[in-house]
Each structure stands twice: as structure tokens, then as C-alpha cells.
Amino acid sequence: MAQFDGFGEFLAAHTEAWSRLAYVLAGSHAAAEDLLQNALLKTARRWRTISGYDQPEAFVRKVMYHEAISLWRRRQRLDERPVAWLPESPVGHEADSAVRRIALDRALARLTPRQRAVLVLRFYEDRSVAEAARILGCSEGTVKSQTAHALGRLRTLEPHLAELITEEV
């Protein structure tokens, strides 16, 4: 169908990166799959228009950020909470790294969706404050304050991860 010309190639080129982003935003593989699926459905419906954009992949990322916020709100209504879990006796450097990753994932899951989206944009995607503000549709001051609040909350939730959390806002 002419309506979907180039859509398959577009997916093949970007799906792996979007899957990683969805996992960071959603906090679990199942939620990440739902998040990415919803974003791609919205993209497919408007593909004829989106394919003409300079950076159509940016549209998908923006939809993912907004879907992550919606997912978080639905979870709040259902009072669904992530289960806290850490291995009891890790051994060696690899285990330390795994424990830190689990602790960080657990702490990220307890942030607001806006704070989580800001941290993903700023530190996972290495976006500037201006870029993050444009993507999220808010002011640069909001991005800076949300970044500061999110980093402070991470320090409170997981103080032993302080060396991973920089002051850079």
C-alpha cells in the first residue's frame, strides 16, 4: 500500500534503539513492549504525514515519552507498584554491577513520569536542556528543575548509588 511506503525500512532502522528507550522509560520488558507498540501504531496511522518530516524518528520518541506518562498514570489508578528486589549475596564485580543496575531501575520506577522522561532525555539520550524542553513541550527551566528534583530523589531513594548520580543539571 502506498500509505505505508518506507514504513518497514523505517522500523528496521530504528526499532532496536526504540526498544531500549522503551525499557528505560517503562521499567519492564512487558510494559516496554506495550509502550513501543502503542507509539508505533500511532506512527503507522499518520505515516503518510510523518514520513515527510525531517526526522520522523523524533516523532516516535515524543509519542513514547507521552505514552510512558500515560502508562504511569494508568498504573497509579490501578495502584500497581514495582516489587522491590535485590539479590541477597552478590559476588564479584559483575554482581556488583547487576545490583547497582537493579537498584537504579527500582529507583527510576519510583520517579514521576516527567522526571523519568527528563532523565532519559538528558542522560540516556544525552540531549541538551533545550532539546529536552522542545521534545517534552515545556520550558528549559522546567527541564532543569525536574532534573534537579529527579536526581535529588534518586539520591534519597538509593544513597549508595551517589557516585553514579552527578550534580550536572
Buried (B, 14 or more C-beta within 10 A) or exposed (E): EEEEEEBEEBBEEBBEEBBEBBBBBBBEEEBBBBBBEBBBEBBBEEBEEBBEEEEBBBBBBBBBBBBBBEBBEEBEEEEEEBEEEEEEEBEEEEEEEBBBEBBBBBBBBBBBBBBBBBBBBBBEBEBEBEBBBBBBEBEBEBBBBBBBBBBEBBBEBBEEBEEBBEEEB
